[in-house]
Amino acid sequence: MAAEKPFLDRPVKGWTCDLGGPNDPPKGQLFANGEPPNHVDKTYLELHFATLWGRGVLMWLGLPLMLFALWMLPLVLDTDLSALLIGAGGVASCVWITALGLRSDVAPPRDEPIRFNRKRRKVYVYRFHYCWWNPFSRTRWGVRPVSFDWDDLRAESWGQIGIAAGGIAGAWGVDIAVVEPGTNHVIDRFRLAGSNTDGINLWAI
């Protein structure tokens, strides 16, 4: 269901149209497309979603920094104050960046599923949280599931076009906005799919 103007007070960036409401019947024929669901039955539908597409890149980028930290280590043992400060700062920065890259590479789960429970009329989103300034924390990193009421969800289709190294590049997708009950005021938002076709079809299902 398209509209000339967004229904919500804070539309998604690159908004193109609003999709049908959470209780509107789907229009047209539903078809299998994109990533298959993790689980489907009469109780719930669980969709696969991952924010990390490739592993190992950040980890290998951190290796030269660790070698650089080892190269600067003799400066920490230097008696000259300025050399000591430069060496200690350099080593600490290299260790922090390496730890952040390593944890960002291995800590995120392979799947951060979105579960639609039909009987409870709830949607569960399994979000992974980062803490860029403290890569050593045990509590600030990890999956924290959140739940939303089905009636408070609104789907938006979006598209963005930008300039890339090879020319003009575009991205499209469908986001789900969470609104305050009985209003169009957005209080949260999560990604449903990184493709308009996949997202529109999943929302209809």
SERO-4910 file (N, C-alpha, C, O; in steps of 0.05 Angstrom, whole numbers):
BEGIN
 pado doro    nc1    nc2    nc3   cac1   cac2   cac3    cc1    cc2    cc3    oc1    oc2    oc3
  Met    A     17    -24      0      0      0      0     18     25      0     29     32     21
  Ala    A     20     37    -22     38     60    -25     23     86    -17     -1     87    -18
  Ala    A     38    106    -10     27    132     -2     45    153    -13     69    149    -16
  Glu    A     34    177    -18     49    199    -29     68    210     -7     90    219    -13
  Lys    A     59    209     17     75    219     40     77    197     61     59    180     63
  Pro    A     99    197     76    102    176     97     80    178    118     72    200    125
  Phe    A     72    155    128     52    155    149     66    163    176     53    174    193
  Leu    A     91    156    179    104    159    205    117    186    208    124    199    188
  Asp    A    121    194    233    133    221    238    163    221    232    174    242    226
  Arg    A    176    198    234    204    196    227    208    173    208    215    151    216
  Pro    A    203    178    182    206    157    162    235    148    160    254    162    167
  Val    A    239    123    150    265    112    147    280    129    126    268    140    108
  Lys    A    306    129    128    323    144    109    321    131     82    324    107     79
  Gly    A    315    147     61    311    137     35    283    126     30    279    109     11
  Trp    A    264    134     46    237    123     44    226    125     16    228    145      2
  Thr    A    213    103      7    200    103    -19    170     98    -16    154    110    -31
  Cys    A    161     81      2    133     76      7    128     61     33    146     48     43
  Asp    A    104     64     43     95     48     66     81     23     56     65     24     37
  Leu    A     87      1     68     74    -24     61     48    -27     77     42    -10     94
  Gly    A     33    -49     72      8    -53     86     11    -54    116     33    -61    127
  Gly    A    -10    -48    131    -10    -49    160     -7    -77    170    -10    -96    155
  Pro    A     -2    -81    196      3   -107    207    -21   -126    205    -17   -150    206
  Asn    A    -45   -115    204    -69   -132    202    -83   -131    175   -105   -142    172
  Asp    A    -70   -119    155    -81   -118    128    -75   -145    114    -53   -155    117
  Pro    A    -94   -155    100    -89   -180     85    -68   -175     63    -69   -154     51
  Pro    A    -51   -194     57    -31   -191     35    -45   -189      8    -66   -202      4
  Lys    A    -33   -174     -9    -43   -171    -36    -26   -186    -56     -1   -185    -54
  Gly    A    -38   -200    -74    -23   -214    -94    -14   -241    -84    -21   -250    -62
  Gln    A      1   -255   -101     10   -282    -94     36   -282    -79     55   -267    -87
  Leu    A     38   -297    -58     63   -300    -42     81   -320    -55     72   -340    -66
  Phe    A    107   -315    -55    126   -333    -68    151   -335    -52    158   -316    -37
  Ala    A    164   -358    -55    190   -362    -41    212   -346    -55    215   -347    -79
  Asn    A    227   -331    -39    248   -314    -51    269   -309    -30    263   -305     -6
  Gly    A    294   -309    -38    316   -302    -20    322   -324      0    317   -348     -5
  Glu    A    332   -316     24    340   -335     44    316   -350     56    297   -337     63
  Pro    A    317   -377     57    294   -391     68    291   -386     98    312   -381    111
  Pro    A    267   -387    109    264   -383    138    277   -405    154    281   -427    145
  Asn    A    285   -398    179    296   -418    197    274   -438    206    280   -462    209
  His    A    250   -428    209    229   -445    219    202   -434    212    198   -409    213
  Val    A    183   -451    204    156   -443    198    136   -464    208    139   -487    201
  Asp    A    117   -456    224     95   -473    231     71   -455    239     72   -431    234
  Lys    A     50   -467    251     26   -451    257     31   -432    281     15   -414    285
  Thr    A     52   -436    296     57   -420    319     75   -396    313     68   -373    320
  Tyr    A     97   -401    299    115   -378    293    130   -382    267    133   -404    257
  Leu    A    139   -359    257    157   -357    234    183   -344    243    183   -323    255
  Glu    A    205   -358    238    232   -346    246    248   -342    221    253   -361    205
  Leu    A    258   -317    217    273   -310    194    303   -307    201    310   -299    223
  His    A    319   -315    182    348   -312    186    356   -282    181    346   -270    162
  Phe    A    374   -272    198    384   -245    194    412   -244    206    416   -253    228
  Ala    A    431   -233    191    458   -230    201    469   -203    193    466   -194    170
  Thr    A    482   -190    212    495   -164    207    524   -167    197    535   -149    185
  Leu    A    536   -190    202    564   -195    194    564   -214    171    557   -237    174
  Trp    A    573   -204    148    573   -220    123    599   -235    119    599   -256    106
  Gly    A    621   -225    129    646   -238    125    663   -238    150    663   -217    164
  Arg    A    676   -259    156    693   -261    179    722   -263    171    729   -273    150
  Gly    A    740   -253    189    768   -255    184    782   -231    174    806   -228    176
  Val    A    766   -212    163    779   -188    151    791   -170    173    814   -163    172
  Leu    A    775   -163    193    784   -146    214    806   -159    231    825   -145    240
  Met    A    804   -185    234    825   -199    249    852   -198    236    872   -193    249
  Trp    A    852   -201    209    878   -200    195    888   -172    193    913   -167    191
  Leu    A    870   -152    193    880   -124    193    893   -117    219    910    -99    220
  Gly    A    885   -131    240    897   -125    266    925   -136    270    940   -127    287
  Leu    A    933   -156    253    960   -168    256    982   -148    252   1001   -148    267
  Pro    A    982   -131    230   1003   -111    228   1005    -92    251   1027    -83    258
  Leu    A    982    -85    263    982    -67    286    996    -80    310   1011    -67    325
  Met    A    992   -106    314   1006   -120    336   1036   -121    331   1052   -118    350
  Leu    A   1044   -124    306   1073   -124    299   1084    -96    304   1107    -93    313
  Phe    A   1068    -76    297   1077    -48    302   1079    -43    332   1097    -28    340
  Ala    A   1061    -54    348   1062    -51    377   1088    -63    388   1101    -52    406
  Leu    A   1095    -87    378   1119   -100    387   1144    -84    379   1164    -83    393
  Trp    A   1142    -71    356   1165    -55    346   1168    -30    364   1191    -21    368
  Met    A   1146    -19    375   1147      5    392   1152     -2    421   1157     16    437
  Leu    A   1151    -28    428   1154    -36    456   1181    -26    468   1180    -19    492
  Pro    A   1203    -26    454   1228    -16    466   1226     13    475   1240     21    494
  Leu    A   1209     29    462   1206     57    471   1194     59    498   1199     79    512
  Val    A   1177     39    506   1165     40    532   1186     37    554   1183     47    576
  Leu    A   1207     22    547   1229     17    567   1250     40    566   1269     39    581
  Asp    A   1246     59    548   1265     81    546   1263     99    571   1241    103    582
  Thr    A   1285    110    579   1286    128    602   1277    156    595   1269    171    613
  Asp    A   1277    163    570   1268    189    561   1238    190    563   1224    173    553
  Leu    A   1227    211    577   1199    213    583   1182    215    557   1161    202    555
  Ser    A   1191    232    539   1175    235    514   1174    209    498   1153    202    488
  Ala    A   1196    195    496   1196    170    482   1179    149    496   1165    133    484
  Leu    A   1180    150    523   1163    131    539   1133    136    534   1118    117    530
  Leu    A   1125    162    534   1097    169    529   1088    161    501   1066    150    498
  Ile    A   1105    166    481   1099    159    454   1096    129    451   1078    119    438
  Gly    A   1116    115    463   1115     86    461   1091     73    475   1078     56    464
  Ala    A   1085     83    499   1063     72    514   1036     78    500   1019     61    499
  Gly    A   1034    103    490   1009    110    475   1006     93    450    984     84    444
  Gly    A   1028     90    435   1026     74    411   1019     45    416   1003     33    402
  Val    A   1032     33    436   1027      5    443    998      2    452    984    -17    444
  Ala    A    988     20    470    961     19    479    940     22    457    920      7    456
  Ser    A    946     40    438    928     44    415    927     19    398    905     11    389
  Cys    A    950      8    392    951    -16    375    936    -40    388    922    -55    375
  Val    A    940    -43    415    927    -65    429    897    -61    428    882    -80    424
  Trp    A    888    -36    433    859    -30    433    846    -35    406    825    -48    404
  Ile    A    859    -25    384    848    -29    357    848    -58    350    829    -68    337
  Thr    A    869    -73    357    871   -101    350    849   -117    365    836   -134    353
  Ala    A    846   -111    391    825   -125    407    797   -119    396    780   -136    395
  Leu    A    792    -93    388    766    -86    378    761   -100    351    739   -110    347
  Gly    A    781   -101    333    777   -115    308    773   -144    312    756   -156    298
  Leu    A    789   -156    329    786   -185    334    759   -192    345    746   -211    336
  Arg    A    750   -177    365    724   -183    377    701   -177    359    681   -192    358
  Ser    A    703   -156    343    683   -150    323    680   -172    302    659   -175    290
  Asp    A    702   -186    298    703   -207    278    691   -233    289    676   -247    274
  Val    A    697   -241    313    690   -267    323    666   -267    342    653   -288    346
  Ala    A    659   -244    354    638   -244    374    610   -245    363    593   -259    374
  Pro    A    604   -231    340    576   -231    330    567   -259    322    583   -274    310
  Pro    A    543   -267    328    533   -293    320    528   -295    290    526   -274    277
  Arg    A    527   -319    280    522   -323    252    494   -316    244    488   -310    221
  Asp    A    476   -317    264    448   -311    259    436   -294    281    440   -300    305
  Glu    A    423   -273    274    408   -257    293    378   -257    285    368   -238    273
  Pro    A    365   -279    291    338   -284    279    317   -265    288    319   -252    309
  Ile    A    297   -262    271    272   -247    277    250   -267    278    244   -281    258
  Arg    A    236   -269    301    215   -289    304    188   -275    307    184   -258    325
  Phe    A    169   -283    291    142   -274    291    124   -295    304    120   -316    291
  Asn    A    115   -291    328     98   -310    342     69   -304    337     59   -283    346
  Arg    A     55   -321    323     27   -316    315      8   -317    339    -10   -300    342
  Lys    A     12   -336    357     -6   -340    380     -4   -317    400    -24   -308    410
  Arg    A     20   -309    405     25   -287    425     22   -259    412     21   -239    426
  Arg    A     22   -258    385     22   -233    371     45   -216    379     43   -192    384
  Lys    A     69   -229    381     94   -215    389    115   -220    367    114   -239    353
  Val    A    133   -201    366    156   -204    348    181   -202    366    184   -183    381
  Tyr    A    199   -221    363    224   -222    379    248   -217    360    251   -230    340
  Val    A    264   -197    368    287   -190    352    312   -195    369    314   -185    392
  Tyr    A    331   -211    359    355   -217    373    377   -199    364    390   -204    343
  Arg    A    383   -178    379    402   -158    371    429   -163    385    431   -169    409
  Phe    A    450   -160    368    477   -162    379    487   -133    385    485   -116    367
  His    A    497   -129    409    507   -102    417    537   -102    418    550   -119    429
  Tyr    A    548    -80    406    577    -75    407    583    -54    428    565    -39    436
  Cys    A    608    -53    435    618    -31    452    646    -23    441    666    -35    449
  Trp    A    646     -4    423    671      2    409    693     13    427    717      9    422
  Trp    A    685     27    449    706     38    466    716     19    488    735     26    502
  Asn    A    703     -4    491    712    -24    511    710    -52    499    691    -66    505
  Pro    A    730    -60    483    729    -86    471    734   -109    491    732   -133    483
  Phe    A    741   -103    515    747   -123    535    723   -129    554    725   -146    572
  Ser    A    701   -114    551    678   -117    569    664   -143    565    661   -152    542
  Arg    A    655   -155    587    639   -180    585    609   -175    584    594   -191    575
  Thr    A    601   -151    594    573   -146    596    562   -128    574    538   -129    568
  Arg    A    579   -112    561    569    -93    541    568   -106    513    556    -94    495
  Trp    A    579   -129    510    578   -144    485    559   -168    488    559   -181    509
  Gly    A    544   -173    467    527   -197    468    499   -192    456    492   -170    450
  Val    A    484   -214    454    457   -213    443    438   -206    465    438   -217    487
  Arg    A    420   -186    459    399   -178    478    373   -179    463    367   -161    447
  Pro    A    357   -200    467    331   -201    453    311   -180    463    310   -174    487
  Val    A    296   -169    444    275   -150    451    249   -160    438    250   -173    417
  Ser    A    226   -153    450    200   -162    438    183   -137    433    184   -117    448
  Phe    A    167   -139    413    148   -118    405    121   -130    400    119   -153    391
  Asp    A    100   -114    404     73   -122    397     69   -120    367     77   -101    354
  Trp    A     55   -140    356     51   -141    328     35   -117    318     41   -107    296
  Asp    A     16   -107    333     -1    -85    324     15    -59    322      5    -39    310
  Asp    A     39    -58    335     54    -33    335     75    -32    313     92    -14    313
  Leu    A     75    -50    294     95    -51    273     85    -38    248     62    -41    240
  Arg    A    103    -24    234     97    -12    208    121    -17    190    144    -13    198
  Ala    A    115    -26    166    137    -33    147    141    -11    127    121      1    117
  Glu    A    166     -4    121    173     17    103    193      6     83    213     -7     90
  Ser    A    189     12     58    208      6     37    226     30     32    216     53     33
  Trp    A    252     25     28    271     47     24    290     41      2    295     18     -6
  Gly    A    302     62     -8    323     59    -29    342     83    -27    334    105    -23
  Gln    A    368     77    -31    388     98    -30    407     94    -53    415     72    -60
  Ile    A    415    116    -65    435    116    -87    458    134    -80    454    157    -71
  Gly    A    482    124    -84    505    140    -78    528    136    -98    525    119   -116
  Ile    A    549    151    -94    572    149   -112    593    130    -99    601    134    -76
  Ala    A    601    110   -114    621     91   -105    645     92   -123    645    107   -142
  Ala    A    666     77   -117    691     77   -132    686     69   -161    698     80   -179
  Gly    A    667     50   -165    662     41   -192    640     56   -207    633     48   -229
  Gly    A    629     76   -194    607     91   -207    585     95   -187    589     99   -163
  Ile    A    560     94   -197    537     98   -180    528     71   -169    526     51   -183
  Ala    A    524     71   -142    515     46   -128    489     52   -114    484     74   -104
  Gly    A    473     31   -112    447     34    -98    443     12    -78    454    -10    -80
  Ala    A    425     17    -59    418     -3    -39    388      0    -34    377     23    -34
  Trp    A    375    -22    -29    346    -22    -24    340    -42     -2    356    -60      3
  Gly    A    317    -38     11    310    -57     32    283    -49     44    269    -31     35
  Val    A    276    -64     65    251    -60     80    258    -59    110    270    -78    120
  Asp    A    250    -38    123    254    -35    152    227    -37    166    206    -30    154
  Ile    A    227    -46    191    203    -47    207    206    -26    229    225    -26    244
  Ala    A    187     -7    230    186     13    250    167      5    273    146     -7    267
  Val    A    175     10    297    158      5    320    147     32    330    162     50    335
  Val    A    120     34    332    108     59    340     95     57    367     89     35    377
  Glu    A     90     80    380     75     80    404     46     72    398     35     80    377
  Pro    A     34     56    415      7     46    409    -13     69    402    -15     89    417
  Gly    A    -27     66    380    -47     86    372    -36    111    360    -51    130    355
  Thr    A    -10    112    354      2    136    342     20    128    318     23    105    312
  Asn    A     31    148    305     50    144    284     78    153    293     95    159    276
  His    A     83    154    319    108    163    331    127    139    333    121    120    347
  Val    A    150    140    318    169    118    318    186    118    343    197    138    350
  Ile    A    187     95    356    204     92    380    227     72    376    246     72    392
  Asp    A    226     56    355    247     37    350    245     29    320    225     34    307
  Arg    A    265     15    311    265      6    283    286    -17    280    306    -17    293
  Phe    A    279    -36    263    298    -57    257    295    -65    227    274    -61    215
  Arg    A    317    -76    217    318    -84    188    304   -111    185    310   -130    199
  Leu    A    287   -113    165    274   -138    158    290   -152    136    295   -176    137
  Ala    A    297   -137    115    312   -149     92    327   -128     78    319   -104     78
  Gly    A    349   -135     66    366   -117     50    358   -117     21    374   -108      4
  Ser    A    335   -126     14    325   -126    -13    295   -119    -13    281   -129      4
  Asn    A    287   -101    -31    258    -94    -31    241   -118    -37    220   -122    -25
  Thr    A    249   -135    -56    233   -158    -64    230   -177    -41    208   -186    -34
  Asp    A    253   -184    -28    252   -202     -5    236   -190     18    219   -204     29
  Gly    A    240   -164     24    226   -152     46    197   -150     43    181   -155     61
  Ile    A    188   -142     19    159   -139     14    146   -166     15    124   -168     26
  Asn    A    159   -187      5    148   -214      6    147   -224     35    127   -237     43
  Leu    A    168   -220     50    169   -229     78    148   -215     94    135   -228    111
  Trp    A    144   -189     90    124   -175    105     96   -185     99     79   -187    116
  Ala    A     91   -191     74     65   -202     66     61   -229     79     38   -235     87
  Ile    A     81   -246     80     79   -272     93     73   -269    123     70   -288    137
***
